[in-house]
Amino acid sequence: MKKTDEMDRNIQLRSEQLGYRITLLILGLWTLFNCWQTLWNQAPYQPLPGLIFTFAVCVQSFSQMALKQKMTAGDEEYQAPNTLLWTIIGAVLIAAAGLFLGTALIMRAQSL
């Protein structure tokens, strides 16, 4: 197995970055197109592109926070709070509130 030098790693990192950005752009456009079709053409809603888009952004954000926290763990000068834990707690609370409100609205709409 060949060891990669800094230039090869930089090329691979840039190509992965470009691929990730293009993938997110396509998923975002697919989500917007799906929303447009649902609102104006009464097509059935398909949550798959939005879920994949959300999952990809969350994984990227959480891994970035985790790597940043891991790299500054032994540094005496830089003491940051545990942002990864608080972000995960906040995301779970927002998702729970969204599910609660969505369920309440659907239940109320069905009872009318």
N, C-alpha and C positions, 0 to 999 in steps of 0.2 A: 504494500500500500504506500502510495506516494504522499509525502508530507506537503501540505500546501503552504505557500509563502503568503506574505501579507497582501500582495497584489491579487493573487487568486482568491483569497478570502474576501477582499474588497469587491471584486467582480461578482462573486457569488452573492454577497450581501446586497449589492445594488440590483442584481437581477431578481432576487427574492422580493425586495422592496417594490420593484416595478410590478411584478406579478401580483403581489398582495394589493397594491393600489388599483390595478386594473380589475381584479376580482371584486373588490369593494365597489368600484364604480358600476360594474355590470349588475351586481346584486342590488345596488341602490336604484338604478334605472328600472330593473325588473320589478322591484317593490313599488315604485311610483307608477309604472304602467299597470300593474295589478290593481292598485288603488283606483286609478283612473277608470279602468274597465269595470270595477265594482260599482263605483259611484255613478258613472254616466251610462253604462250599457247593462246594468243590472246583472253582471256576470257573478258567479259564485266567488266568494273571497277565498284566496289561497294564501295561507300564512307562511308557507315554506320559504320563499325568498327573504321575507322580513326576519324570520327566525334565524336563518343561516347568517344573514347580515349582522344581526344583533349578537349572535354567538361569536362570530369572528372578531367583532370589535371588542367584546368583553374579554375574550381570551387574550387578545393583543394587549389590552390595557392592564389586565390583571398580571400577565406575565412581565410586562414592563415594570410595574410597581414592585413585584416580587424580586426581580433581578436587581433593581435599584436598591431595595432594602437589604438584599443579601450582600451587595458590593460595599455598602456603607456600614455594615454591621460592626466591624472592628475598629472603626474610625472614632477617635476620642473627640475630634473637633466637630464632627457632624453628628448630632443626635436628633434624628427625625422621629416623629410619632409613627405608630404602626398604621400607615395609611391603607395598606392592603386589607387589613382586618376591618377597619371602619368603612371602607368602600364596599366590601362584601356584605357587611351588616346593613348598610344603607340600601344596597341593591335588593336585598331580600325583603326589607321593610317596604320599599316602594312597590315591588312585585306583589307582596301580600296585600297592600292597600289597593292596588289596581285590580287584583282578583276580587277583593271584597266589594269594591264599588261596582265593578262590572257585573258581578253576580247579583248584587242588590238591584241594579238597574234592570237586568234581564228578568228577575223575579217580579219586579214591580210592573214591568211592561206586560208580562204574561197574565198578571192578575187583573189588568184593566180590560 
